[in-house]
Amino acid sequence: MFKASPFKLRMYETCPQQYKFSYIDHLDKEYKKPKPYLTMGAHVHNALKDFYEQLEPEDRTYERLEKMLRKRWLENRKGFATREDEAKWGVKALNMLRLFVHRMDMQVTPVMLEDYYDIEVDPTLKILGRIDRADQLEDGTLHVIDYKTGKYTPDDVSNLQLILYALIVSANQKRPVTKASYLFLPTWEWHSVDISQEEAEAAVDLVKEQVEQIRQEKEFTPTPNTYCKSCDYLPICPARAQVEVMIEAGEL
């Protein structure tokens, strides 16, 4: 069975060679390096999960959330270049959590909290994703919210991903999801889409097409792009020389 996730499909779309290194050759452990923004992002997500799982609405204060972040932070401090670098990322995390408590309705308790969920489309295909939270709307339907710990950029927006998350949540909760959103925590910007049955069916068809393309792929050609500069596989990439020239010329 092919297990498709929005992240996995987007990687293939961005660079088939990177996809091959990750999901066919399984070189992650050998080449993947800890990155400060990923470490910080994981701690923010985990602290928010603890926040809702462990506290009643009246106890949800910034002070309690800060303590939870600091506890999570001690579990993993990989990827930071120096103590000063670590402190910089820590301040970013604290600032976005302070804004979160200030702007989010603390009386709302999510129906679902961060974990991996999936939906079986057919005997050969399963769609999975990590869902940050789902809230119940006034009409009883659900609103899926995906936290983003980076600043908003158009490249971070994928309506397909939001629709797939909605499908996954709807299947697991046995009720409709009518809205899905990205919440960019540093700036409190929202990107939302309304979910219709037609859009959901179209999204599944698109995933099937993408998966079939991957199954038929033979070349997995590298595609130089703006993400190459931070790609862990660059040292072994067939397009390394071309990418380095493009970086030197300021094209990437």
C-alpha positions in Angstrom: 0.0 0.0 0.0 1.3 3.5 -0.9 1.2 5.9 2.0 0.8 9.4 0.7 1.1 12.5 2.8 0.9 16.2 1.7 4.6 16.6 2.7 5.7 13.5 0.7 3.7 14.5 -2.4 5.0 18.1 -2.3 8.6 16.9 -2.0 8.2 14.9 -5.2 6.7 17.8 -6.9 9.5 20.1 -5.8 12.4 17.7 -6.5 12.0 14.1 -7.6 15.6 13.4 -6.7 15.1 14.6 -3.1 12.1 12.3 -2.9 14.2 9.4 -4.1 16.9 10.0 -1.5 14.3 10.2 1.3 11.6 7.6 0.4 13.3 5.1 -1.9 16.9 5.1 -0.8 16.1 6.0 2.8 19.1 8.1 3.4 17.6 10.4 6.0 19.5 9.0 9.0 22.8 9.3 7.1 22.4 12.8 5.7 19.6 14.7 7.6 21.0 17.3 10.0 19.1 18.9 12.9 17.9 22.4 12.0 17.1 25.1 14.6 13.8 26.1 13.1 12.6 22.5 13.0 13.6 22.0 16.6 11.9 25.2 17.7 8.8 24.4 15.7 8.5 20.9 17.2 8.8 22.3 20.7 6.1 24.9 20.0 3.7 22.3 18.7 4.3 19.9 21.6 3.9 22.7 24.2 0.5 23.6 22.6 -0.6 20.0 22.7 0.4 19.7 26.4 -1.4 23.0 27.1 -4.7 21.7 25.9 -4.3 18.1 27.1 -3.3 19.0 30.7 -5.1 22.2 31.5 -8.7 23.2 32.0 -9.8 26.5 30.2 -9.5 28.6 33.4 -5.9 27.5 33.9 -4.7 28.3 30.4 -2.3 31.2 30.9 0.8 32.3 29.2 2.9 31.5 32.3 1.7 27.9 32.3 2.4 27.6 28.5 5.9 29.1 28.9 6.7 26.4 31.6 5.5 23.7 29.2 7.7 25.1 26.4 10.8 25.2 28.6 10.2 21.6 29.8 9.9 20.4 26.2 12.9 22.4 25.2 15.1 20.5 27.5 14.2 17.2 25.7 16.0 18.3 22.5 18.5 21.1 21.9 19.9 19.9 18.6 20.6 22.1 15.7 21.5 25.3 17.4 24.9 26.7 16.5 25.7 28.4 19.8 24.0 29.3 23.1 23.2 32.7 21.7 21.6 31.1 18.6 19.5 28.9 20.9 18.4 31.9 22.9 17.4 33.7 19.7 15.1 30.8 18.7 13.8 30.5 22.2 12.7 34.1 22.2 10.9 33.6 18.9 9.0 30.6 20.4 8.1 32.6 23.5 6.9 35.5 21.4 4.6 33.4 19.3 3.1 31.6 22.3 2.5 34.9 24.1 0.6 36.1 21.0 -1.3 32.8 20.9 -2.6 33.1 24.4 -3.5 36.8 23.8 -5.4 36.1 20.5 -6.8 32.6 20.7 -10.1 32.0 22.7 -8.8 30.0 25.7 -12.3 28.7 26.4 -12.4 26.6 23.3 -11.1 23.0 23.7 -10.1 21.3 20.5 -12.0 18.1 19.4 -8.7 16.7 18.1 -5.1 17.4 19.1 -1.8 16.9 17.4 -1.2 13.4 16.3 -0.9 11.3 13.1 -4.1 10.2 11.5 -5.0 8.6 8.1 -7.7 7.6 5.7 -7.7 4.5 3.5 -8.8 5.6 0.0 -8.7 2.2 -1.5 -6.7 -1.1 -0.9 -3.7 0.4 -2.6 -3.6 3.9 -1.2 -3.7 5.6 2.3 -3.5 9.3 2.9 -2.0 10.4 6.2 -1.0 13.6 7.9 -0.1 15.1 11.3 -3.2 17.1 12.4 -2.5 20.0 14.9 -6.0 20.6 16.0 -9.7 20.5 15.0 -12.3 22.7 16.6 -16.1 22.4 16.6 -17.9 25.2 14.9 -21.3 26.5 16.0 -23.2 24.4 13.4 -21.5 21.2 14.7 -19.1 20.8 11.8 -15.3 20.9 12.3 -12.6 23.4 11.5 -9.1 22.0 11.0 -6.2 24.3 12.0 -2.6 23.7 11.0 0.0 25.7 13.0 2.9 27.3 11.1 5.8 28.5 13.1 7.4 30.4 10.2 6.3 33.7 8.8 3.7 33.7 6.0 4.9 33.2 2.5 2.9 32.1 -0.5 5.1 29.0 -0.9 3.9 27.8 2.5 0.2 27.8 1.4 -1.2 24.6 -0.1 -5.0 24.4 -0.4 -4.6 20.7 -1.4 -2.9 20.0 1.9 -5.7 21.7 3.9 -8.4 19.7 1.9 -6.6 16.4 2.6 -6.3 17.2 6.3 -10.1 17.9 6.3 -10.7 14.5 4.6 -8.6 12.8 7.2 -10.3 14.5 10.2 -13.8 13.9 8.8 -13.1 10.2 8.3 -11.7 9.9 11.9 -14.4 12.0 13.6 -17.3 10.7 11.5 -18.6 14.2 10.8 -18.1 16.9 8.2 -15.2 19.3 8.1 -16.4 22.6 6.5 -13.3 24.7 7.0 -9.5 24.3 7.1 -6.9 26.9 7.9 -3.2 27.6 8.3 -2.5 29.7 11.4 0.9 31.5 11.1 1.8 31.9 14.8 4.5 34.6 14.5 2.2 37.1 12.9 -1.3 35.6 13.6 -2.1 35.5 9.9 -4.8 33.0 8.7 -5.2 31.3 5.4 -8.5 29.5 5.3 -10.5 27.5 2.7 -14.1 26.3 2.8 -14.4 22.6 2.2 -17.0 21.2 -0.2 -17.7 17.6 -1.2 -16.7 18.4 -4.8 -13.4 19.8 -3.7 -12.7 16.8 -1.5 -13.4 14.4 -4.3 -11.2 16.4 -6.7 -8.4 16.4 -4.1 -8.5 12.6 -3.9 -8.5 12.2 -7.7 -5.4 14.5 -7.8 -3.6 12.5 -5.2 -4.3 9.3 -7.1 -2.8 10.9 -10.2 0.3 12.1 -8.3 0.8 8.7 -6.7 0.5 6.9 -10.1 3.1 9.3 -11.5 5.4 8.4 -8.7 4.8 4.7 -9.2 5.7 5.1 -12.9 8.7 7.3 -12.3 12.0 6.0 -13.6 14.4 8.9 -13.6 13.7 11.0 -10.5 15.5 13.9 -12.1 16.9 16.6 -9.7 15.1 20.0 -10.0 17.2 23.0 -8.9 15.1 25.3 -6.8 15.3 27.8 -3.9 15.3 25.0 -1.3 18.5 23.5 -2.6 20.6 25.8 -0.4 19.3 24.1 2.7 19.0 20.6 1.2 20.9 18.0 3.2 21.4 15.9 0.1 23.2 18.5 -1.9 26.6 16.9 -1.3 25.4 13.8 -3.2 23.0 15.4 -5.6 23.7 14.8 -9.3 22.9 18.5 -9.9 25.3 19.8 -7.2 27.7 21.6 -9.6 24.8 23.3 -11.4 23.2 24.3 -8.1 26.5 25.7 -6.7 26.9 27.8 -9.8 23.3 29.1 -9.5 23.8 29.9 -5.8 27.0 31.8 -6.6 25.2 33.8 -9.3 22.4 34.6 -6.9 19.8 32.7 -8.9 18.8 30.5 -6.0 
